[in-house]
Amino acid sequence: MKEQTISKATIDRLPLYYRCLRLAQDDGMDIISSEELGRRLELTPEQIRKDLALFGQFGKKGVGYYVNELKFNVGKILGLDNHWNIAIVGIGHLGVALANYQNFIALGFNLVALFDNDPSIIGKTVNHVRVRSIDDLPKVAAKLKIDIGVIAVPAQFAQSVADRLIKAKIKGIWNFAPIKMKVPDDVKIVNEDLSVGLSRLSYYITGK
Amino acid sequence: MKEQTISKATIDRLPLYYRCLRLAQDDGMDIISSEELGRRLELTPEQIRKDLALFGQFGKKGVGYYVNELKFNVGKILGLDNHWNIAIVGIGHLGVALANYQNFIALGFNLVALFDNDPSIIGKTVNHVRVRSIDDLPKVAAKLKIDIGVIAVPAQFAQSVADRLIKAKIKGIWNFAPIKMKVPDDVKIVNEDLSVGLSRLSYYITGK
């Protein structure tokens, strides 16, 4: 399972497989064929078989994939079995929306801390987690073993928040600020750009 | 430019190209090579040349792509030159965060209406747009020519909001509720699942 042999495009599809399998599980399905996965994900069955073959033999020829087993394995590849501890920095509207997002819990992430620099927000509770001062980040990060920092602050503060998270030795950053962030190589970053989904929709309705 | 000849994977990369070109433009670049695009997007130059060749001849061999021209053309393919009118339904924390999201405006979308069913929210103003009652949707949709409805309501209300948007003849739905929506074939839908980005980050930090 060497990272360099798996293309970014394949890696990007894994969370989609995981979500699709979770929904199949909710639908009570025991077995799912690559054709059905393809229909649900708008991918070819060949693509799916090729992607999943990279990680080992999860299916049975002529039968399909066992939903529970495949979901477990894809989740393991994605590292969801690590149950990462996440903290959100910036408890404005986006931060509160993220703190309340049920899907994170369904995926096994733990929301362990919330941070802001606004005294009128510090001390409040969102989704049973108390908002702390960003100045407490170093000691809280160590104590609560924060793995992932979510940046939900305005763009002009994003890099300085990233710097503080990096100093606090977090492993990864999930960035919602629309700027290109500077991070060292050993810290992983995923930039979330919400306008990508909207642009995609624009394409579909234009093509009608 | 027939939709059926372009793979979903390619379509999904177009908004990423657009964003990357926008940043290159902000950096003051006039020309960008497929190698540099590849480095920034973590794709191979071959993949980029193949993707962009599908839509015509945008580059000059040995020189690179003209940033402004390529951005303009990718934007046109994505239909961003239509300057779609968008409305958000559900003005909770997520709805407010989306209403304030600057990147939509940068892409040429117009936020024209906000809807909620909570009397304590109706009448308030977010990002210069007044929140209206969801009951006013039919007449407002026709009057303001709403193209895209954004669903930011809790999961249990999402399908009924979708049904109302469809009845109001919108062209596309951008759905943030974590449910599988039923929509007719002539209405396009993009489901946004924020947990995909977080799962991807989990993969990267697991692989270290």
Interface residues (C-beta under 8 A of the other chain):
Chain A: E3 K8 A9 I11 D12 L14 P15 L16 Y18 R19 L23 E42 L43 I77 L78 G79 L80 N82 W84 I86 G92 H93 L94 V96 A97 L98 N100 Y101 Q102 N103 F104 A106 L107 F109 D147 I148 K171 G172 I173 W174 P178 K180 D186 K188 I189 V190 E192 D193 L194 S195 V196 G197 L198 S199 R200 L201 S202 Y203 Y204 I205 T206 G207 K208
Chain B: E3 K8 A9 I11 D12 L14 P15 L16 Y18 R19 L23 E42 L43 I77 L78 G79 L80 N82 W84 I86 G92 H93 L94 V96 A97 L98 N100 Y101 Q102 N103 F104 A106 L107 F109 D147 I148 K171 G172 I173 W174 P178 K180 D186 K188 I189 V190 E192 D193 L194 S195 V196 G197 L198 S199 R200 L201 S202 Y203 Y204 I205 T206 G207 K208
